[in-house]
Amino acid sequence: MKGDNLPSPSQVISLYKFHNIKKLRLFYPYANALSALKNSGIEVILGTYNEDLQSLAGDTSTTTSWVHTNVAPYASAVDFWCIDVGNEVIPDDSANYVLPAMRNIASALHAAGFNILISTDVLTEVLGTSYPPLWWSTVAVKGGGQQWPEVVASGGGGGGQQMEVADKGLQCP
């Protein structure tokens, strides 16, 4: 993990359990954290490195290797809720790699026998309309005619939003 004087992954998991926190997001695969999450009952959103998007989008052997390295060794004991492909790279230069990478990872997960959701995070600035947040309302996406899948905003009182890019060929929350 990045930072100094951080508690160990097992200490963090103990804190999560003590405070009855049921979900955790790892922004990138970290073997020690994944090992600490085994049999914890905590649902995990596992991210990819943004730097890996191009290779994940272009080479199915890379996505197969990614799944076999970062998911398969832990899947029997870690509750993977979602794989988050790219962190706020839309609308940046890497945006064109997000959907192909999502599809490749979904295919690799399916081929390995895993039924794990696929998602990505987008910057809210790409939304044409984002207020007021509505439960499962479809919103417009800015982007010069790019062919993006449906973008869904879900929020509910308090103004918090979770953005999901849902492709009809992928199973997404």
Z-matrix of the N, CA and C atoms (Angstrom, degrees):
N
C 1 1.449
C 2 1.526 1 108.04
N 3 1.293 2 115.40 1 157.26
C 4 1.460 3 120.52 2 -178.88
C 5 1.527 4 109.48 3 -90.09
N 6 1.318 5 115.86 4 134.82
C 7 1.456 6 120.37 5 178.33
C 8 1.513 7 111.21 6 127.67
N 9 1.311 8 115.32 7 168.81
C 10 1.455 9 122.18 8 179.55
C 11 1.525 10 109.33 9 -111.70
N 12 1.312 11 115.35 10 152.33
C 13 1.466 12 122.11 11 174.33
C 14 1.526 13 113.05 12 55.00
N 15 1.320 14 116.37 13 37.28
C 16 1.459 15 120.63 14 178.05
C 17 1.521 16 109.83 15 -87.08
N 18 1.320 17 116.85 16 150.04
C 19 1.464 18 118.09 17 174.14
C 20 1.534 19 109.55 18 -66.56
N 21 1.311 20 116.24 19 157.22
C 22 1.463 21 120.49 20 178.91
C 23 1.528 22 109.33 21 -67.69
N 24 1.333 23 117.74 22 159.02
C 25 1.465 24 119.35 23 177.18
C 26 1.534 25 112.92 24 -54.59
N 27 1.322 26 117.68 25 -39.84
C 28 1.474 27 118.85 26 -179.96
C 29 1.531 28 111.17 27 -66.98
N 30 1.328 29 117.99 28 -33.47
C 31 1.465 30 120.53 29 175.86
C 32 1.533 31 110.66 30 -67.65
N 33 1.315 32 116.15 31 -40.13
C 34 1.472 33 119.92 32 178.32
C 35 1.521 34 109.99 33 -62.50
N 36 1.322 35 117.30 34 -44.68
C 37 1.468 36 120.72 35 179.88
C 38 1.526 37 109.76 36 -63.11
N 39 1.311 38 117.99 37 -39.60
C 40 1.474 39 120.84 38 176.09
C 41 1.522 40 110.80 39 -61.04
N 42 1.336 41 117.31 40 -41.57
C 43 1.474 42 120.65 41 177.02
C 44 1.530 43 111.07 42 -63.82
N 45 1.322 44 116.93 43 -42.17
C 46 1.465 45 120.29 44 177.63
C 47 1.525 46 110.38 45 -58.69
N 48 1.323 47 116.05 46 -46.70
C 49 1.470 48 120.07 47 -179.44
C 50 1.532 49 110.77 48 -64.45
N 51 1.321 50 117.65 49 -44.05
C 52 1.457 51 122.22 50 -178.88
C 53 1.528 52 110.56 51 -59.05
N 54 1.328 53 116.46 52 -39.40
C 55 1.469 54 121.16 53 -178.64
C 56 1.524 55 112.74 54 -93.47
N 57 1.339 56 115.87 55 9.50
C 58 1.464 57 122.44 56 176.33
C 59 1.538 58 112.36 57 57.20
N 60 1.334 59 116.41 58 38.97
C 61 1.467 60 121.89 59 176.30
C 62 1.520 61 107.07 60 -87.39
N 63 1.313 62 116.73 61 125.25
C 64 1.460 63 122.05 62 -170.22
C 65 1.518 64 115.61 63 -99.73
N 66 1.344 65 117.92 64 -12.28
C 67 1.467 66 120.23 65 -178.45
C 68 1.518 67 110.09 66 -134.18
N 69 1.328 68 115.10 67 148.67
C 70 1.453 69 121.51 68 -178.54
C 71 1.525 70 107.85 69 -142.25
N 72 1.314 71 116.58 70 142.62
C 73 1.460 72 120.98 71 176.19
C 74 1.516 73 109.27 72 -113.87
N 75 1.318 74 115.32 73 124.74
C 76 1.455 75 121.75 74 170.44
C 77 1.521 76 106.55 75 -101.89
N 78 1.315 77 117.62 76 118.38
C 79 1.453 78 120.84 77 -176.56
C 80 1.520 79 112.16 78 -69.50
N 81 1.310 80 117.27 79 -17.77
C 82 1.457 81 122.14 80 175.21
C 83 1.527 82 107.71 81 -155.49
N 84 1.325 83 117.48 82 159.83
C 85 1.464 84 119.88 83 -179.57
C 86 1.523 85 111.61 84 -65.42
N 87 1.289 86 116.30 85 130.66
C 88 1.456 87 123.00 86 178.28
C 89 1.527 88 106.79 87 -137.90
N 90 1.332 89 115.87 88 107.90
C 91 1.465 90 121.20 89 -171.05
C 92 1.526 91 113.24 90 -55.43
N 93 1.327 92 118.22 91 -41.83
C 94 1.471 93 119.76 92 -179.32
C 95 1.524 94 111.80 93 -64.00
N 96 1.339 95 116.59 94 -38.88
C 97 1.470 96 119.76 95 178.07
C 98 1.523 97 110.36 96 -68.98
N 99 1.323 98 117.21 97 -42.09
C 100 1.471 99 120.15 98 179.08
C 101 1.518 100 110.59 99 -63.18
N 102 1.315 101 117.23 100 -39.86
C 103 1.469 102 120.82 101 176.90
C 104 1.530 103 110.75 102 -63.72
N 105 1.325 104 117.11 103 -41.63
C 106 1.471 105 120.85 104 179.87
C 107 1.528 106 111.41 105 -66.02
N 108 1.329 107 116.98 106 -26.67
C 109 1.466 108 120.99 107 -179.33
C 110 1.527 109 113.75 108 -78.67
N 111 1.320 110 117.50 109 -10.94
C 112 1.460 111 120.34 110 -178.55
C 113 1.526 112 110.60 111 -56.90
N 114 1.322 113 114.56 112 130.37
C 115 1.474 114 123.36 113 177.36
C 116 1.522 115 113.30 114 57.27
N 117 1.321 116 117.28 115 25.81
C 118 1.470 117 120.85 116 -179.83
C 119 1.527 118 112.24 117 -85.95
N 120 1.329 119 116.87 118 -21.59
C 121 1.461 120 119.94 119 -174.90
C 122 1.521 121 112.73 120 79.49
N 123 1.310 122 117.53 121 4.62
C 124 1.465 123 121.94 122 179.58
C 125 1.527 124 108.81 123 -91.79
N 126 1.318 125 116.30 124 128.33
C 127 1.460 126 120.91 125 177.54
C 128 1.524 127 109.36 126 -76.58
N 129 1.340 128 115.71 127 137.63
C 130 1.461 129 121.14 128 -172.15
C 131 1.525 130 110.84 129 -117.99
N 132 1.323 131 115.11 130 131.42
C 133 1.456 132 121.73 131 166.08
C 134 1.517 133 104.77 132 -100.60
N 135 1.322 134 116.51 133 117.98
C 136 1.461 135 121.74 134 -176.81
C 137 1.517 136 109.42 135 -106.81
N 138 1.316 137 116.61 136 124.61
C 139 1.456 138 121.50 137 -179.17
C 140 1.512 139 113.02 138 -96.48
N 141 1.329 140 114.17 139 165.91
C 142 1.452 141 122.06 140 173.20
C 143 1.527 142 107.70 141 -106.53
N 144 1.299 143 117.05 142 159.10
C 145 1.455 144 120.57 143 172.00
C 146 1.525 145 108.43 144 -70.62
N 147 1.319 146 117.49 145 134.65
C 148 1.459 147 120.15 146 175.31
C 149 1.528 148 111.12 147 -58.70
N 150 1.313 149 116.83 148 -34.61
C 151 1.460 150 121.42 149 -179.35
C 152 1.522 151 112.25 150 -64.48
N 153 1.333 152 117.48 151 -19.31
C 154 1.468 153 121.70 152 -177.99
C 155 1.527 154 113.24 153 -91.19
N 156 1.315 155 117.78 154 -5.20
C 157 1.466 156 119.85 155 -173.99
C 158 1.522 157 113.37 156 -57.09
N 159 1.315 158 117.49 157 -44.44
C 160 1.461 159 119.86 158 -177.42
C 161 1.527 160 110.85 159 -61.17
N 162 1.316 161 117.61 160 -45.14
C 163 1.471 162 119.32 161 -179.72
C 164 1.526 163 111.35 162 -71.24
N 165 1.320 164 117.77 163 -35.07
C 166 1.465 165 120.26 164 177.03
C 167 1.526 166 111.36 165 -67.81
N 168 1.323 167 116.43 166 -30.66
C 169 1.466 168 120.86 167 179.92
C 170 1.518 169 112.10 168 -77.49
N 171 1.329 170 117.13 169 -30.35
C 172 1.447 171 119.04 170 -170.45
C 173 1.512 172 116.40 171 -101.47
N 174 1.302 173 117.89 172 -20.73
C 175 1.458 174 120.24 173 -170.95
C 176 1.522 175 109.97 174 -131.29
N 177 1.334 176 116.20 175 110.75
C 178 1.461 177 119.12 176 -177.97
C 179 1.521 178 112.31 177 -66.47
N 180 1.341 179 117.97 178 -25.49
C 181 1.465 180 118.45 179 177.03
C 182 1.534 181 110.48 180 -68.01
N 183 1.340 182 116.40 181 -29.97
C 184 1.463 183 120.02 182 176.51
C 185 1.522 184 110.32 183 -67.26
N 186 1.329 185 117.07 184 -43.17
C 187 1.467 186 119.00 185 179.69
C 188 1.522 187 111.20 186 -69.14
N 189 1.327 188 117.17 187 -36.38
C 190 1.462 189 119.84 188 176.38
C 191 1.522 190 109.96 189 -62.35
N 192 1.314 191 116.44 190 -44.51
C 193 1.462 192 120.92 191 177.62
C 194 1.526 193 110.75 192 -63.06
N 195 1.336 194 117.33 193 -41.30
C 196 1.465 195 121.39 194 179.32
C 197 1.529 196 110.28 195 -59.14
N 198 1.325 197 116.55 196 -46.12
C 199 1.470 198 121.02 197 179.92
C 200 1.526 199 110.44 198 -64.73
N 201 1.338 200 117.30 199 -43.64
C 202 1.466 201 120.36 200 -178.61
C 203 1.524 202 112.74 201 -68.68
N 204 1.328 203 116.93 202 -25.14
C 205 1.468 204 121.03 203 179.55
C 206 1.527 205 112.68 204 -89.20
N 207 1.335 206 116.67 205 -40.06
C 208 1.467 207 120.65 206 -169.00
C 209 1.520 208 115.83 207 -107.13
N 210 1.315 209 117.42 208 -14.14
C 211 1.464 210 120.26 209 -178.98
C 212 1.530 211 110.90 210 -118.21
N 213 1.324 212 116.44 211 -54.76
C 214 1.467 213 120.75 212 -172.74
C 215 1.528 214 114.62 213 -53.58
N 216 1.333 215 120.19 214 -44.43
C 217 1.467 216 118.59 215 -177.80
C 218 1.536 217 113.85 216 -65.85
N 219 1.307 218 116.96 217 -16.08
C 220 1.468 219 120.95 218 -173.96
C 221 1.526 220 113.60 219 -114.62
N 222 1.322 221 116.94 220 -15.90
C 223 1.465 222 121.36 221 -168.52
C 224 1.527 223 114.19 222 -60.18
N 225 1.306 224 118.27 223 -29.08
C 226 1.468 225 118.64 224 -179.20
C 227 1.524 226 111.90 225 -72.49
N 228 1.336 227 117.78 226 -19.68
C 229 1.462 228 120.27 227 -175.47
C 230 1.526 229 114.11 228 -126.91
N 231 1.343 230 117.40 229 -5.71
C 232 1.463 231 121.34 230 178.43
C 233 1.525 232 107.72 231 -114.34
N 234 1.319 233 116.41 232 133.55
C 235 1.462 234 122.03 233 -179.13
C 236 1.527 235 109.30 234 -88.41
N 237 1.353 236 116.03 235 87.95
C 238 1.462 237 120.56 236 178.21
C 239 1.518 238 108.76 237 -75.57
N 240 1.318 239 116.94 238 115.15
C 241 1.451 240 121.97 239 178.46
C 242 1.521 241 110.16 240 -85.54
N 243 1.342 242 116.51 241 -36.37
C 244 1.450 243 119.73 242 -173.04
C 245 1.521 244 110.13 243 -162.21
N 246 1.331 245 116.02 244 148.11
C 247 1.455 246 121.98 245 168.17
C 248 1.522 247 106.26 246 -104.23
N 249 1.317 248 116.35 247 122.29
C 250 1.462 249 122.86 248 -178.02
C 251 1.532 250 107.96 249 -99.98
N 252 1.321 251 115.88 250 109.96
C 253 1.460 252 121.86 251 -173.91
C 254 1.526 253 109.28 252 -95.79
N 255 1.303 254 116.82 253 104.55
C 256 1.462 255 121.41 254 -178.83
C 257 1.516 256 111.37 255 84.10
N 258 1.306 257 115.88 256 138.39
C 259 1.452 258 120.94 257 179.57
C 260 1.520 259 109.83 258 -117.99
N 261 1.318 260 115.47 259 103.43
C 262 1.463 261 123.51 260 176.73
C 263 1.526 262 113.16 261 54.87
N 264 1.329 263 117.29 262 40.65
C 265 1.465 264 120.14 263 176.70
C 266 1.528 265 111.77 264 -89.40
N 267 1.316 266 117.15 265 -16.21
C 268 1.462 267 120.62 266 175.65
C 269 1.514 268 106.47 267 -84.89
N 270 1.314 269 120.71 268 117.86
C 271 1.459 270 131.93 269 23.66
C 272 1.534 271 114.42 270 -107.22
N 273 1.306 272 121.19 271 25.02
C 274 1.466 273 122.77 272 -177.09
C 275 1.526 274 111.78 273 -70.65
N 276 1.333 275 115.57 274 -178.34
C 277 1.464 276 121.77 275 -177.61
C 278 1.521 277 113.47 276 -59.46
N 279 1.312 278 117.93 277 -29.52
C 280 1.467 279 121.50 278 -179.11
C 281 1.522 280 113.07 279 -79.70
N 282 1.319 281 118.33 280 -4.00
C 283 1.462 282 122.23 281 -175.66
C 284 1.522 283 112.75 282 -56.12
N 285 1.323 284 117.65 283 -35.60
C 286 1.467 285 120.51 284 -178.18
C 287 1.520 286 112.90 285 -66.58
N 288 1.312 287 117.24 286 -14.77
C 289 1.460 288 120.53 287 -179.56
C 290 1.528 289 112.97 288 -92.87
N 291 1.326 290 117.35 289 -13.87
C 292 1.464 291 120.30 290 -172.41
C 293 1.524 292 112.22 291 -63.81
N 294 1.310 293 118.11 292 -55.05
C 295 1.462 294 120.10 293 -176.40
C 296 1.529 295 112.38 294 -64.06
N 297 1.341 296 120.34 295 -45.41
C 298 1.466 297 118.39 296 175.60
C 299 1.534 298 112.87 297 -61.23
N 300 1.327 299 117.02 298 -37.44
C 301 1.467 300 119.59 299 177.26
C 302 1.525 301 110.61 300 -65.48
N 303 1.337 302 116.81 301 -40.70
C 304 1.471 303 120.42 302 177.20
C 305 1.521 304 110.43 303 -59.67
N 306 1.319 305 116.07 304 -45.70
C 307 1.475 306 120.30 305 -179.49
C 308 1.523 307 111.02 306 -64.02
N 309 1.330 308 117.27 307 -43.57
C 310 1.465 309 120.18 308 179.92
C 311 1.521 310 111.53 309 -64.39
N 312 1.311 311 117.24 310 -42.27
C 313 1.467 312 119.40 311 179.04
C 314 1.529 313 110.13 312 -66.82
N 315 1.329 314 117.30 313 -40.90
C 316 1.470 315 119.97 314 176.98
C 317 1.525 316 110.63 315 -59.14
N 318 1.325 317 116.58 316 -42.89
C 319 1.470 318 120.22 317 178.88
C 320 1.526 319 111.31 318 -64.71
N 321 1.329 320 116.77 319 -43.28
C 322 1.465 321 120.24 320 179.82
C 323 1.530 322 111.42 321 -65.02
N 324 1.335 323 116.42 322 -40.02
C 325 1.469 324 120.01 323 176.82
C 326 1.524 325 110.85 324 -62.86
N 327 1.334 326 115.44 325 -45.82
C 328 1.474 327 120.50 326 -179.96
C 329 1.530 328 110.30 327 -61.62
N 330 1.341 329 116.82 328 -45.62
C 331 1.465 330 120.87 329 -179.85
C 332 1.527 331 111.67 330 -61.30
N 333 1.338 332 116.42 331 -31.92
C 334 1.468 333 120.74 332 179.41
C 335 1.529 334 112.00 333 -84.94
N 336 1.328 335 116.41 334 -2.00
C 337 1.464 336 120.14 335 177.38
C 338 1.507 337 115.11 336 87.48
N 339 1.321 338 117.82 337 17.85
C 340 1.462 339 121.40 338 -179.16
C 341 1.523 340 110.56 339 -102.86
N 342 1.311 341 116.16 340 138.04
C 343 1.463 342 122.51 341 176.34
C 344 1.531 343 107.68 342 -111.56
N 345 1.324 344 114.83 343 81.04
C 346 1.462 345 121.20 344 -176.80
C 347 1.518 346 107.94 345 -120.16
N 348 1.303 347 116.60 346 136.80
C 349 1.453 348 121.96 347 179.98
C 350 1.525 349 111.11 348 -65.95
N 351 1.335 350 115.64 349 153.80
C 352 1.463 351 122.66 350 178.58
C 353 1.517 352 107.35 351 -121.91
N 354 1.327 353 116.99 352 138.13
C 355 1.455 354 120.84 353 -179.39
C 356 1.519 355 109.49 354 -150.78
N 357 1.338 356 115.94 355 175.00
C 358 1.457 357 122.73 356 170.60
C 359 1.511 358 108.15 357 -147.74
N 360 1.312 359 116.17 358 163.60
C 361 1.461 360 122.01 359 176.26
C 362 1.515 361 107.75 360 -110.56
N 363 1.317 362 115.79 361 138.32
C 364 1.465 363 120.25 362 176.65
C 365 1.518 364 108.95 363 -121.25
N 366 1.322 365 115.58 364 154.11
C 367 1.453 366 120.08 365 173.28
C 368 1.520 367 107.98 366 -69.98
N 369 1.310 368 118.09 367 139.36
C 370 1.459 369 120.04 368 -178.19
C 371 1.522 370 112.39 369 -65.44
N 372 1.333 371 117.70 370 -16.22
C 373 1.467 372 119.56 371 179.28
C 374 1.526 373 112.82 372 -66.15
N 375 1.334 374 118.49 373 -16.37
C 376 1.465 375 119.53 374 178.99
C 377 1.522 376 112.38 375 -79.76
N 378 1.312 377 116.35 376 -7.96
C 379 1.452 378 119.92 377 -178.26
C 380 1.519 379 110.78 378 -84.60
N 381 1.316 380 115.66 379 134.73
C 382 1.454 381 119.23 380 175.23
C 383 1.512 382 110.37 381 -71.28
N 384 1.324 383 116.65 382 -40.55
C 385 1.456 384 122.59 383 179.85
C 386 1.520 385 106.99 384 -138.74
N 387 1.317 386 116.10 385 124.78
C 388 1.460 387 117.71 386 179.51
C 389 1.520 388 112.57 387 -131.06
N 390 1.328 389 116.44 388 1.92
C 391 1.456 390 118.87 389 -179.39
C 392 1.512 391 108.92 390 -132.16
N 393 1.271 392 120.39 391 137.88
C 394 1.466 393 125.77 392 1.03
C 395 1.522 394 110.47 393 -80.22
N 396 1.334 395 116.88 394 150.23
C 397 1.464 396 118.87 395 177.71
C 398 1.524 397 109.92 396 -67.58
N 399 1.304 398 115.50 397 130.84
C 400 1.465 399 121.31 398 179.95
C 401 1.516 400 108.71 399 -121.63
N 402 1.294 401 116.43 400 153.71
C 403 1.454 402 119.94 401 176.91
C 404 1.518 403 108.88 402 -68.29
N 405 1.317 404 116.26 403 119.90
C 406 1.459 405 124.18 404 174.40
C 407 1.523 406 112.57 405 50.80
N 408 1.322 407 117.28 406 46.27
C 409 1.459 408 120.00 407 175.13
C 410 1.511 409 109.21 408 -95.67
N 411 1.312 410 115.28 409 139.04
C 412 1.454 411 119.55 410 176.31
C 413 1.514 412 108.19 411 -79.75
N 414 1.302 413 117.12 412 136.69
C 415 1.458 414 121.61 413 -179.67
C 416 1.523 415 109.34 414 -123.98
N 417 1.326 416 115.58 415 158.01
C 418 1.460 417 120.55 416 179.75
C 419 1.519 418 110.01 417 -76.29
N 420 1.311 419 116.67 418 150.74
C 421 1.452 420 121.69 419 178.25
C 422 1.512 421 108.66 420 -116.44
N 423 1.340 422 116.04 421 128.48
C 424 1.455 423 120.65 422 173.87
C 425 1.522 424 107.52 423 -74.86
N 426 1.303 425 118.25 424 152.40
C 427 1.451 426 116.79 425 173.91
C 428 1.493 427 115.72 426 154.50
N 429 1.270 428 120.29 427 36.33
C 430 1.453 429 122.11 428 170.45
C 431 1.504 430 115.14 429 48.92
N 432 1.320 431 118.13 430 41.69
C 433 1.452 432 120.83 431 174.11
C 434 1.516 433 114.79 432 78.99
N 435 1.340 434 118.17 433 10.44
C 436 1.461 435 118.51 434 177.26
C 437 1.512 436 109.47 435 -62.04
N 438 1.295 437 115.71 436 146.20
C 439 1.454 438 121.63 437 178.97
C 440 1.526 439 109.08 438 -85.88
N 441 1.321 440 117.09 439 90.25
C 442 1.462 441 120.58 440 178.39
C 443 1.504 442 109.47 441 -103.50
N 444 1.314 443 116.04 442 149.27
C 445 1.464 444 119.03 443 173.06
C 446 1.531 445 109.40 444 -65.76
N 447 1.279 446 115.21 445 176.06
C 448 1.464 447 121.33 446 178.55
C 449 1.529 448 109.08 447 -59.45
N 450 1.299 449 116.47 448 136.42
C 451 1.459 450 120.76 449 174.83
C 452 1.511 451 107.55 450 -110.09
N 453 1.305 452 115.81 451 130.38
C 454 1.449 453 120.99 452 -174.86
C 455 1.518 454 109.43 453 -119.08
N 456 1.315 455 117.10 454 133.15
C 457 1.461 456 121.11 455 175.07
C 458 1.517 457 107.23 456 -108.47
N 459 1.298 458 116.38 457 128.89
C 460 1.449 459 117.95 458 173.11
C 461 1.510 460 107.51 459 -124.39
N 462 1.270 461 115.33 460 134.28
C 463 1.458 462 120.57 461 178.31
C 464 1.498 463 106.75 462 -158.18
N 465 1.237 464 116.26 463 173.49
C 466 1.431 465 117.81 464 176.93
C 467 1.499 466 106.51 465 -163.52
N 468 1.213 467 122.48 466 161.74
C 469 1.441 468 123.35 467 -172.19
C 470 1.518 469 113.96 468 -9.01
N 471 1.256 470 117.64 469 153.38
C 472 1.450 471 122.03 470 178.34
C 473 1.510 472 114.27 471 84.67
N 474 1.323 473 118.23 472 -7.76
C 475 1.447 474 121.54 473 174.47
C 476 1.517 475 115.42 474 76.69
N 477 1.331 476 119.43 475 1.60
C 478 1.454 477 119.76 476 177.72
C 479 1.506 478 110.59 477 -69.61
N 480 1.325 479 116.87 478 142.94
C 481 1.447 480 119.85 479 179.59
C 482 1.511 481 110.49 480 -131.22
N 483 1.301 482 114.70 481 147.18
C 484 1.445 483 121.77 482 171.95
C 485 1.511 484 105.50 483 -124.99
N 486 1.323 485 117.23 484 123.31
C 487 1.448 486 120.76 485 -177.95
C 488 1.516 487 109.30 486 -100.85
N 489 1.283 488 116.14 487 135.65
C 490 1.453 489 121.61 488 178.97
C 491 1.520 490 108.68 489 -129.07
N 492 1.311 491 117.45 490 137.87
C 493 1.456 492 121.14 491 170.14
C 494 1.515 493 106.04 492 -102.91
N 495 1.300 494 115.70 493 118.41
C 496 1.455 495 120.45 494 -175.60
C 497 1.516 496 110.03 495 -112.79
N 498 1.302 497 116.58 496 121.78
C 499 1.455 498 121.58 497 175.82
C 500 1.518 499 106.28 498 -102.82
N 501 1.306 500 117.21 499 135.78
C 502 1.468 501 120.47 500 -176.60
C 503 1.519 502 112.49 501 -56.12
N 504 1.328 503 118.00 502 -24.62
C 505 1.459 504 120.57 503 -179.96
C 506 1.513 505 113.34 504 -86.49
N 507 1.321 506 118.16 505 -4.23
C 508 1.452 507 122.24 506 -178.18
C 509 1.516 508 109.75 507 -116.82
N 510 1.291 509 116.32 508 151.02
C 511 1.452 510 120.51 509 176.16
C 512 1.522 511 107.48 510 -93.65
N 513 1.309 512 117.07 511 111.86
C 514 1.466 513 121.48 512 -178.01
C 515 1.508 514 110.02 513 -127.25
N 516 1.343 515 116.68 514 153.11
C 517 1.464 516 119.33 515 178.54
C 518 1.519 517 111.23 516 -69.23
